[in-house]
Each structure stands twice: as structure tokens, then as C-alpha cells.
Amino acid sequence: MAAQTLILNVDRDDDFGEKAGIRGPVIGYADCYDAALKLITADPEDSDANALFGAIKLYENLKSKNEDVEIALITGKTDVGSESDLEIGRQLDNVASVGGYKDVILVTDGAEDDYIIPLILSRFRIKYVKHIIVRHNQNIESLYYYIVNAIKDKKFMNKFAVPLGLVFLTYGVVSLGFIVYSIYYIKGYTVQPGSGAITFVAIVLGAYLVELGLELWHRMRDAMASLRKYAHETRISFLSYVVAVSLLLAGIASSVVDVIKIPVTFLNQFLVFFSIYIWWIYGAIAAIELGQGVELVVSGKRGISGILYGLLFSLAIGMVVYGTINYIRYIFSYVTFSVAIINLALMGLGVVIAVLSSLINRYYNDILAVTSIDQPQPTLFEEK
């Protein structure tokens, strides 16, 4: 006979799975006790283990009073959010199908109550909620210890340090941009020591927090190792990427030089810069596509039509973007009406090229699909 009341503990971020290899749902006193022991052994400071021990203690107390209770542990996923809540809902349904519980006593550390309570209420009636709060020493050494542990916790850093770092970094970059703009366009403008120091500190602190949370240095190191491996395995494609990056860097320098020659407003210079730089971007894309095409030819593989389609489609996008930017310049009266007409025609031509290239690529792919179906499939002996 099923128990009347279920004592439920929920681990939304799946510390039990990540640290102790426990997969929910875990139902029953013995299994829950074993799960709590495994997690507390793996990480003695984890609050989820203390919460489950609190649920076990409550179970023992109610059992001693001859109350009809059962205990269960539900786990979510490390990526807390919709996927984690869907997993919790699925496990709650499994638990509900095992026993027809009338109500639930939720035992939690209080960290995720706002998120998990609605999920439980949609399936059970909550009798009451019991919070398990771990007591700590309130001295400076303990505070320092917890701060250091929080910095080492990836989930904490991703939730708090990265957004805070982005706020500092954004403020610093915007402030620096305003300072540079003021010095360049407002003659006689002097930077106040206080504002300059705040800008510098905001950039350094923001960059540090973002790097600490996202581990950019480790990611960059892994990317460089992958790049070296990739360069060794596919030299042609690697060379095309080097050419592409070189074109992007050279394009910035060339576009800036061309823009400086225009003695007009900053907005016009900004638009001219991007109208010129868009073709350098296309050159970089073309270098990558051509490198992949050469590699396909050398290796004897199919896919040249896809390379040609990529070149045509990216060219069409470049024409549309270029025409749009220069038409915006006409709206602000930076160019004449005749120039605007030419750019409108360029935009229309880009759209036509994009549509035609898409239709041709689809037609060619359909032919390849029919050809592959018509060809006889090799038998087992032919494959061997």
C-alpha cells in the first residue's frame, strides 16, 4: 500500500549526478541515505547533501510517530533552466505513478524554492516546506573562505561574476570611447583624473571577472592547440583562414585611411567605413570558400556547387548591405540622388543574384539526390 505523505527533496542543478553519480528519481529510505552519503563524501560542503539528510531526519521522526510517509529525491540537470525543469517534471511524474501520495512535504535548502514549488504544485498538494539552513561561523576568516570557494564554483561565477563583469566592462569601454571621441572632436578637452581612473578600473575589473567566469585564457589555449592540430592536418584550409584574417585586418587599416580623408561628420565617416569594409569581409569569406574548394578538388570529394553557391550568395549579401548603407547616406544628404539610384539598383541586383543562386543550388541538389537514388546500392560482398 502506498504511503499517504511523500517527503520530497529536489536537487535542481543535479549536484548528486555530477559529483556522486546519482540519477533521480531515488525513492526509499535506504537509497536516499546511500545517495546522501555519497554526495557528502564527494563534497562535504554541498548544501544539497545537508538538505537530503534533513529530509531523512524528518522521515525518521515521522516514522517514529507511526505516520505513513515515504521519502524521495528528484534531480534536474546541470544546465539549470527549461531543460532542468522538464527533467524534474518527468521525474515527478514517475514518482507519482509509483505511489498515490495525498500530499508532499518539501525539504529544501531554500535556494531554488521559487522555481520548483510550481512544478510540485501542478502534481501534488504541498503540506508544508521545511528549510535546511547550514550554520556557519560569522567571522572574517570564514567569510574569506566562502568567498574563495564561491570564486572556484563555476556555476556561481557564470551566474553572478560574468554579468557583473560585463556591466563593468561595458561601462569602461563606453566611457573610454566617449573620452577618445571628446579628445578627437572637442579641441581643448582634458580628461579628469577621477573619470580616467574610474574608466581604467572598470575595464580591468570587468575584463578580470569575465575572464574568470568564462575561463577565456583556457579557451584561448585550447583554441590555439586545436588550430595547430588543424593546420597540421589540413594545410590548404588553414592557409585560407590565415588569408581571411589578414584581409580583415588589412581592411580595417585601409578603410580607416579612406575614411580619414572625408572631412565630414562622424556619422558619414562611420557609414563610409562599413560600406568599404563590407568588401574586405567578402574577400575574407571568398578566401575561405576558395580554400575549401581547392581542398575538395584535391581530395576528390563533391561539394564544389556548394562553394560556388556560397560565393554568389555572400556576394549578393554584400551588394545589398553596401547599397543599403549608401542609401542611408542619401537619406542624411551625404550623397546625391543619382548615387542613391545606383545603390538601389545594386540592392535589387543583389536580391536577384541571391534568389537565382538559391534556385540553382536547390535544382542541382535535387539532381544529385535523384542520381544517388537511381544508382544500385552495393551488396555486402561488394562493400567488403
N, C-alpha and C positions, 0 to 999 in steps of 0.2 A: 504493500500500500504506500502511495506517495505521501511525502511529508506535507504538512499544511503550510509551513513557512520556509522560505529559502533565504539563507544568509549569503549575500552576493558580494563579491569583491571584483572590481573591474580594473584591469591594467591597460589603459587606453594606448600607451605608446609601446607596449609589448616588451617591457624590460625582462619579463620572465622568458620570452622566446629568445631575445638577443643575448642575454647573459647566462641563462641557465638551461636553454634548450627545451623549455616547457611550452607546449602548444595547447591552447584552450579549445573547447571548454574542459576544465578539470572539475569533476563532480565527486563529492565524497570526502569525508574527514581525512582518511589515510592519504589519499592522493594529494589533497590540498596541503597537508602537513609536509609531505615529501617535497612539494613544489616550493613551499616557503623555506625549507631547509636548504634546498639547492640554491635559491637566489640569495639568501643571507650569507651563504658560504662564498658565493661568487662575488658579491658586493655587499659587505656588512653595512654600508651607509645608505643603501637604497630604501626609500620610503615605501615602495610597493611591497617589499618583504614585511616590513613592520605592519602595514595595513592588513596583509593576509594573516599574520599572526594575531592581530587584533580580532579579525573575523573568527579565527579558530578559538580564541579565548571566549568570545561571545557564544560560540556554538557549545563549548564545554559548559558554560554557565547555564544556558537554557536547557541543555540536556540533563543537567543535574536537578533541574526543576521539573523534569519529565515533560517538557514541551516537545512537540512534534516538529523538528527542524531538520534541514539539510543544508550543506554548505557547497558553494561552487565558486570557481574562478573563471572569469572571462578575460581574454586577451585581445588586443587590437592589432595594430601594425605600427612599425617604426615611423613610417611617414604619416604623422598624425594629421587627420583631415577626413575627407569624404571616404577614402578607401578604408581607413581605420574604423570609422563609424559603421560602414557597411559590414565589415568583418565582425564587429561587436553585435550588430543586429542579427547576423546569421547565427552566431553562437548562442545568442539569447533565444532564438527560435529553437535551436537544438535542445537547450536546457528545458524550455517549456514543453517540448514534445516528450521528454523523458518523464517528467512528473507534473501533475496538475496542481501546482502551487497556488494557494489563495492570495498570498502576499509575499513581499520581499523586504528584508532588512538590508539596506545598502551600507556596507562598511568601506570607507574610503579615506585616503589621506587628504582629501579636500582640494586636490589640485585641478581636477577635471570635472567637478560636480555639474557645472552649468551645461556641459556637453553631453554627459552620459545619462543624466536623470531623464531628459525627454525620451531617450531611446528605451529606457526601462519602463517608463510610464505607459508607453504605447503597447506594452505586452503584459505588464504586471501592475498590481497596486502596491505602492511603497508604504510599508508600515511605519518606518522611520529611518533616519540616516544617522549613522554613528561615525564620527570623525576620529581618526587615529593620528594624533599630533605627537611627533617625537620631540622630547625635551632636550634642549641644548644649554650649555653653559654660556651665559651672556657676558663674556669678557673679550678683550681686544684680540687675544691670540686665537680664540675660536672664530671670531668674525673674519680674521685674516685667513684662517684655514678654509672657511666656507667660500670665501671669495676666490681663493686659488682653485678650489675644487670646481666652482662654477665656471671658471675660465677654461678648465680642462674638459668640461662637459660640452660635447658638440651640439647637442640639442638646445642647450641654454644659449650657446654662442649664436646659433642660427636664428633663434627666436628674438634675442634682445641685442646682442652685440652688433650683428650685421646691420639691422635697421638703424641703430643709433650711429654706427659708423658712417652709413650713407647720409644721414642727416648732417653730421659734422662735415663730411667731405663735400656735399652739395653746397653747404653754406660757404665753405672755404673757397671752392672753385668759383662760385658766383661772385663772391667778394673780390677775389683776385682778378676776375675778368673785368669787374667794374673799375678796379684800380688801374689796370692796364689801359682800359678804354679812356678813363679820365686823363691819364698822363699823356696819351697819344693825341686826343682830340681837344682837351681843355688845356690850353697853354698856361703855364704857371701853377698848375695843380700840384700840390705837395701831399705826400702820404703821411698821415698822422701816425706816430709811433704806436699808439694804442691799437688802432684799427689794423695796422700791418702785423702786429704781434698776434692779435686775435685770429686774423686770417691764416697766418702761418701755423699756429697751434691747431686750428680747426682742421686744416689739411693733413697735418701729421697725425693727429689723433684719429681722424676719420679713416685715413689710409691704414693705420695700425689695426683698428678694430675690424675693418673689412677683411684685411689680410688674415687676421687671427681667426675670424669666423669662417671664412671660405677656404682658408689654407691655400692662398694663391701661390705662395712660394713652392709648396709641394706639387701643386697642379702644374706650375710652370716647369718644374724639374721633370715631372713625368711626361709633359708635352714635348720637352726637348729630347728626352730619351726616345719617345715614340717617333719623333721627327728624324732622329739619327737612324733609327731602325728602318723607317720608311724610305729615307734617302738611300740606304744601302740596298734595299730590295727593289725599288722602282726609281731608277736614276732619272728617267725621262720625265716622269710626272713631277718628281721633286724639283727638277730644273725649271719646269713650267711654273711651279709655285714660287720659286725664287724670283723668276722674271716678273710674275704678277705683283709680288710685294715690292720689288724695285720700281715697277711702273706706278704703283700707288704712292710711294714716297716721292718719286720724281715729279709726279703730277701735282702733289701739294706744293712743292717748291715752284714749279713752273706756273701754276695757277696764281699763286701769291704774287709772283713777279709781274704777271699780266694785270692783276687787279690793282696793284700799287700805281700803275700808270694812269688809272682812271681817276681824274680829280673831281669826284662827285661824292654823294652821300654814302654813308656806311651800308645802308640797305642795298643800294645798287651794287656796291662792291661785293657784298655778300652773295647776291644773286648771280653776278657775273662769275664769281669764283666757282659756284656749283655748276653753272652752265658749261664752264670749261672742264671742270674736274670730272664731270659725268663721262666724258670720252676717255679719260685716263682709266676710270673704273671699267669701262667697256673693254679697253685694251688689256687690263688685267684678267678679266673674265675670258677674253678671247685667247690669251696665252695659256690659261688653264685648260680650256676646251681643246685647243690645238695639241697641247701636250698629251692629253688623254687620247686624242685621236691618233697621234703617232704611236702611242703605246698599243692601241688596239690593232693597228696595222701590223706592227712588229710581231705581236703575239698571235696574229691571225684570227682575232675574235670579231664578232659582229658588234654593231653599235655606232658605225660611222654616221648613219642617218640621225641618230640622237644628238651627236656632236654638232652636225650642221643645223639641226633644229635649235639647239641651244644658242649657237652663234646668231642665227637670224632673230630668234625671239628676244635675246638680250639687246641686239641692235635696235629692234622695234621699241623696246622699253626705253633705251637711251634717247631715241628720237622723240618719243612722247614727253619724257621728262625735260629734255632740252627745250622743246617747243613750249611746254607749259611755263618753265621758268622765264623764258624771254617774253611770253605773253603777259606774265605778271609784271615784267619791266615796262611793258607798254601801258598797263593799267596805271602805273605810277609815273607815267610820262617820261620814262628814261630813254625810250626808243620811239621811232616814228611808226605811223600806221602801216606803211609798206613793209617794214620789218615784222610787224605783228602778223600781217597776212602770210608772209613767208613761213613764219613759225607755226601758224595754224595749219598750213598745208603740210608742214613737216610732221605735225602731230597726226593728221589724217593719214599720211603715208605710213607712219609707224603703226597705226592701228591696222591698216590693210596688210602690212607685212606680218604682223603678229597673227592675224586671223588666217592668212594663207599658209603660213608656216605650220600652224596648228593643224589645219585641214590636211596638208600634205603629209605631215608626220603621222597623223591618225590613219590616213589611207595606206601609207607604207607599212605601218604596224599591222593593220588588218590583213594585208597581203602576206606578210611573214607568218601570221598566225594560221592562215589557211594553208600555207605551204607546209608548215610543220605538222599540221593535222593530216594532210594527204600523204606525207612520207610514211612508209611502213616502219613500224616500231621494231627494233632489234629483239631477237629471241634471247633466251637465257644463255644459249651456247654462243651466240654471236657476241653478246656482251663480254663473255669470258674471253 
